[in-house]
């Protein structure tokens, strides 16, 4: 089984580029150039230098002693929350903005749900002196106010998406409309492994630094480059794609993805795509998505704005379909409880997205000598109001 993208942009039967004719030149320009640009020694040198000196990589692979004791297994946390801007998103925005500059683009647009990708894009644009416009659902603007203010402080314009559920999918729709209207000077930095080819592959390659570091860090800790399990949350799935990337062909490394079940898989307020989704096209690629029988998108729900998406990236649809990865549907309540538990046991406040990955520890039995790496994709500062509103801690 091949888990990499093929030359037509597909992972198995998922992927491709289902786009309006007006976007073909933009997407073709990327397809023809992204791998060549990324392979250039001066690109790699600049990218690696920024990851090291600006982003603060490598991020630690931390042995969570008290969490390990509680679950009687070896739990390591990949601390993407310690990146500059507070999440894994910056790995991709730094990479894509370097590609955009080499393509001569002057204007950057992005979509964001939790706001972490928006902040990371605004950060990269400020660093490179480029205009930045971020589309964000009206609902997410309300529940992620600190990140909205960060984006504005960094010089970005935040434009609200007021249609549909007013969340991530609607912000993505608005960003695509903008790109259609401004095809020549604009680069669209997609924040996850979604969208038309080559975006899922390009984003996964930039995020692959996560699994690249896990390998050598685990060698230092445990004398092996391969854990028994890698666990990550999946909305679109960029942090999971990065955490899984260098282990995809290592069948002895088991991959676990946790998606947002919201109020429960059968509640009608959920984002459990693999449990409920069927094949369809969303935002330019064929994947699994929650839709009605006549193909209308079902509005998703999650306590975490970054997982509030009705589909998953085509790479994850393929991993699910091929049974390479095991998927868990985690409710709001379970994610919240796991987030609070990490605060109490390890002194780390996780993003509610990451808390969905932590919740797998309560859903699956691990052996005492298993090495379990959980990708802690972001920090919880942005979710403080949600933690406070829930209370009970």
C-alpha positions in Angstrom: 0.0 0.0 0.0 1.3 3.4 -0.9 0.5 6.3 1.4 2.2 9.1 -0.6 0.4 11.3 -3.1 0.6 10.1 -6.7 1.5 12.2 -9.7 -2.2 13.1 -10.3 -2.6 14.3 -6.7 -4.4 11.4 -5.2 -4.0 9.3 -2.1 -5.7 6.1 -3.2 -9.1 7.3 -4.4 -9.0 10.6 -2.4 -7.5 13.9 -3.4 -7.3 15.6 -6.8 -8.0 19.1 -7.8 -11.7 19.9 -8.2 -11.6 23.6 -8.8 -13.2 26.4 -10.8 -11.6 27.0 -14.2 -10.4 30.4 -13.1 -8.2 28.8 -10.4 -6.5 26.4 -12.7 -3.6 28.7 -13.6 -2.8 29.3 -9.8 -3.0 25.7 -8.9 -1.0 24.6 -12.0 1.7 27.2 -11.1 2.0 25.6 -7.7 2.0 22.0 -9.1 4.8 22.8 -11.5 7.0 24.6 -9.0 6.5 23.6 -5.4 8.7 20.5 -5.4 11.4 22.2 -7.4 11.4 25.2 -5.1 11.4 23.1 -1.9 14.4 21.1 -3.3 16.6 24.1 -3.9 19.5 24.3 -1.4 19.0 28.0 -0.7 15.3 27.4 0.0 16.1 24.6 2.5 18.8 26.7 4.1 16.5 29.6 4.6 13.6 27.4 5.8 15.7 25.5 8.3 17.3 28.6 9.6 13.9 30.2 10.3 12.6 27.1 11.9 15.6 27.1 14.2 16.2 30.7 15.0 12.7 32.2 14.6 10.2 29.4 15.3 12.4 27.8 18.0 12.8 24.3 16.7 13.4 21.5 17.5 10.5 21.3 19.9 11.1 19.0 22.9 10.0 15.4 23.0 9.0 15.4 26.6 8.5 12.2 28.7 5.3 12.8 30.7 6.2 11.0 33.9 3.0 11.5 35.9 0.7 10.8 32.9 2.8 7.7 32.1 2.3 6.5 35.7 -1.4 7.0 35.6 -1.9 5.0 32.4 0.9 2.5 33.1 2.7 3.1 29.7 5.4 5.4 28.3 3.8 8.6 27.2 5.9 11.2 25.3 4.5 14.6 24.3 5.8 16.3 21.2 5.7 19.9 22.3 4.5 21.8 19.2 2.8 24.1 21.7 6.2 25.6 22.4 6.7 26.9 18.8 6.6 30.6 18.2 2.8 31.5 17.9 1.9 28.5 20.1 1.1 25.7 17.6 2.4 23.6 14.8 0.8 25.9 12.2 3.9 28.1 11.8 5.9 25.3 10.3 3.7 25.4 7.2 3.2 29.2 7.0 7.0 29.9 7.0 7.4 27.3 4.3 4.6 28.5 2.1 5.5 32.1 2.4 9.0 31.3 1.2 7.4 29.5 -1.8 5.1 32.5 -2.4 8.0 34.9 -2.4 9.8 32.8 -5.0 6.7 32.9 -7.1 6.6 36.7 -6.9 3.4 37.0 -4.9 2.8 40.2 -3.0 -0.5 39.5 -1.2 -1.3 36.6 1.1 -4.7 35.3 2.1 -5.6 32.5 4.6 -8.5 30.9 6.3 -8.5 30.1 10.0 -10.7 28.3 12.5 -9.0 28.3 15.9 -7.0 31.3 14.8 -3.7 29.6 15.2 -3.1 29.3 11.4 -4.3 33.0 11.1 -1.8 34.1 13.7 1.0 32.0 12.1 0.2 33.5 8.6 0.0 37.1 10.0 3.3 36.4 11.7 5.0 35.2 8.6 3.6 38.1 6.6 4.9 40.6 9.1 8.3 38.9 9.0 8.4 39.1 5.2 6.6 42.4 4.7 3.7 41.1 2.7 0.0 42.1 2.8 -2.1 39.7 4.8 -5.9 39.0 4.8 -7.3 36.3 7.0 -10.9 34.9 6.7 -12.5 33.7 9.9 -16.0 32.6 10.7 -18.0 35.0 12.8 -18.6 32.3 15.4 -14.9 31.6 15.7 -14.1 35.3 15.9 -16.2 35.4 19.0 -14.8 32.3 20.7 -11.1 33.0 19.7 -10.9 36.7 20.5 -7.2 36.6 21.7 -6.1 35.2 18.4 -8.1 37.8 16.5 -6.4 40.6 18.4 -3.0 39.0 17.8 -3.6 38.9 14.0 -4.6 42.6 14.0 -1.7 43.5 16.1 0.6 41.8 13.6 -0.9 43.9 10.8 -3.4 41.5 9.3 -6.9 42.3 8.2 -9.4 39.8 9.6 -12.5 39.4 7.5 -15.5 37.7 9.0 -17.3 34.9 7.2 -21.1 35.4 7.8 -22.6 32.6 5.8 -23.5 29.0 6.8 -22.3 27.9 10.3 -20.0 30.9 10.3 -17.0 28.7 11.1 -14.0 27.1 9.3 -15.6 25.8 6.2 -17.3 29.2 5.5 -14.0 31.0 6.1 -12.4 28.6 3.5 -15.2 29.4 1.0 -14.6 33.1 1.4 -10.8 32.7 0.9 -11.3 30.7 -2.3 -13.6 33.4 -3.6 -11.0 36.0 -2.9 -8.4 33.9 -4.7 -10.6 33.6 -7.8 -10.9 37.4 -7.8 -7.2 38.0 -7.3 -5.5 35.3 -9.2 -2.2 37.0 -10.3 -0.6 38.6 -7.2 -2.1 36.5 -4.4 -1.0 33.3 -2.8 -3.5 31.4 -0.7 -1.8 29.8 2.3 -4.1 26.9 3.2 -3.5 25.9 6.8 -4.3 22.2 6.7 -3.8 19.1 4.5 -7.0 20.0 2.6 -7.8 21.7 -0.6 -6.8 20.9 -4.2 -3.5 19.2 -5.0 -0.7 20.1 -4.4 -1.8 21.7 -1.0 -2.3 18.5 1.0 1.1 17.2 0.0 2.9 20.6 0.3 1.5 21.2 3.8 2.3 17.6 4.9 5.9 18.0 3.7 6.3 21.2 5.7 4.8 19.6 8.8 6.9 16.5 8.3 9.6 18.2 10.4 7.5 17.0 13.4 8.0 13.3 12.7 11.6 13.9 11.5 12.4 15.3 14.9 10.5 12.6 16.8 12.7 9.9 15.2 16.0 11.2 16.4 14.7 12.5 19.7 13.2 9.1 20.5 16.5 7.5 19.5 18.1 9.6 22.3 15.4 8.8 24.8 14.7 5.1 24.1 17.4 3.9 21.7 14.8 3.4 18.9 13.6 5.7 16.2 10.2 4.1 16.1 7.5 4.4 18.7 4.7 1.9 19.1 2.0 4.5 18.7 1.7 8.0 17.3 -1.5 9.9 18.3 -2.7 13.2 16.9 -6.0 15.1 16.6 -7.5 15.5 13.1 -9.8 18.3 11.8 -8.3 18.8 8.4 -5.3 17.1 9.8 -2.0 19.0 9.3 -0.5 18.3 12.7 -1.4 14.6 12.3 0.0 14.5 8.8 3.3 15.9 10.1 3.4 13.6 13.1 2.7 10.5 10.9 4.7 11.4 7.8 8.0 9.6 8.5 6.2 6.5 10.0 3.6 5.9 7.2 5.6 3.0 5.7 6.6 1.6 9.1 3.8 -0.9 9.7 5.0 -1.6 13.2 4.3 2.0 14.2 0.6 2.2 14.8 -1.1 5.5 13.9 -4.1 6.9 15.8 -6.1 9.9 14.8 -8.7 11.5 17.1 -11.5 13.5 15.6 -14.2 15.6 17.3 -17.4 13.9 18.3 -18.8 17.1 19.7 -22.0 16.2 21.8 -21.7 12.6 20.5 -21.5 10.8 17.2 -25.3 10.5 16.8 -26.1 13.8 18.5 -26.4 15.9 15.3 -23.8 18.3 16.8 -20.5 16.6 15.9 -17.5 16.6 13.5 -16.9 12.9 13.5 -16.2 12.6 9.8 -14.9 9.0 9.6 -17.9 7.8 11.6 -20.5 9.6 9.6 -18.9 10.8 6.4 -19.2 9.6 2.8 -17.1 10.3 -0.3 -17.6 13.7 -1.8 -15.8 16.9 -2.8 -15.2 19.8 -0.5 -12.8 22.7 -1.0 -11.2 21.3 -4.1 -10.5 17.6 -3.2 -12.3 14.3 -3.0 -12.4 13.1 0.5 -14.7 11.9 3.3 -17.2 14.5 4.5 -20.4 14.8 6.4 -23.2 15.4 3.9 -26.9 14.8 3.3 -28.1 12.2 0.7 -28.3 15.0 -1.9 -24.8 16.2 -1.2 -25.4 19.2 1.1 -22.7 19.8 3.7 -23.8 18.9 7.3 -22.8 21.7 9.7 -20.2 20.4 12.1 -19.7 21.1 15.8 -16.8 20.9 18.2 -15.7 22.5 21.4 -12.4 23.2 19.6 -12.6 25.7 16.7 -9.7 24.0 14.9 -11.6 20.6 14.6 -14.9 22.2 13.6 -14.8 21.0 10.0 -17.1 18.7 8.1 -14.4 16.8 6.3 -10.8 15.5 6.7 -7.8 15.8 4.5 -7.5 13.2 1.7 -4.4 11.7 3.2 -6.4 10.9 6.3 -9.4 9.6 4.3 -6.9 7.2 2.7 -5.4 6.2 6.0 -8.8 5.5 7.3 -10.0 3.7 4.2 -6.9 1.5 4.1 -7.0 0.9 7.9 -3.5 2.2 8.2 -4.7 4.5 11.0 -7.2 3.9 13.7 -9.7 6.7 14.3 -11.3 7.6 17.6 -14.3 10.0 18.0 -13.8 12.1 21.1 -16.6 14.1 22.7 -16.3 17.7 23.9 -16.7 16.4 27.5 -13.9 13.9 27.2 -11.5 16.3 25.5 -12.2 19.0 28.1 -11.5 16.4 30.9 -8.3 15.3 29.3 -7.1 18.9 28.9 -7.8 19.7 32.6 -6.0 16.4 33.6 -2.8 17.4 31.6 -2.9 20.8 33.4 -3.0 19.0 36.8 -0.6 16.2 36.1 2.1 17.9 34.0 1.7 21.6 34.4 0.9 22.0 30.7 -2.3 23.8 29.5 -3.1 22.2 26.1 -5.2 23.5 23.2 -8.6 21.8 23.2 -7.7 20.4 19.8 -4.7 18.6 21.4 -6.9 17.5 24.3 -8.8 15.3 21.8 -5.5 13.4 21.2 -4.8 13.1 24.9 -8.3 11.6 25.4 -7.3 8.5 23.5 -5.4 7.4 26.6 -8.8 6.7 28.2 -10.2 4.9 25.2 -7.4 2.4 24.4 -5.4 0.1 26.6 -1.6 0.3 26.2 1.1 -2.1 27.4 3.6 -0.9 30.1 6.5 -1.0 27.7 4.6 0.7 24.8 6.1 3.9 23.6 3.2 6.3 23.0 4.0 9.6 21.3 1.1 12.2 21.5 1.5 15.3 19.3 0.6 18.3 21.5 -0.3 20.5 18.6 -1.0 23.7 20.4 -1.2 25.5 23.7 -4.3 26.4 25.5 -4.1 30.1 26.0 -6.5 30.7 23.2 -9.1 28.4 24.8 -9.0 29.9 28.3 -12.4 31.4 27.9 -13.9 28.0 27.0 -12.1 26.4 29.9 -13.5 29.1 32.2 -17.0 28.8 30.8 -17.1 25.1 31.4 -15.7 25.5 34.9 -15.7 22.5 37.2 -11.9 22.3 37.5 
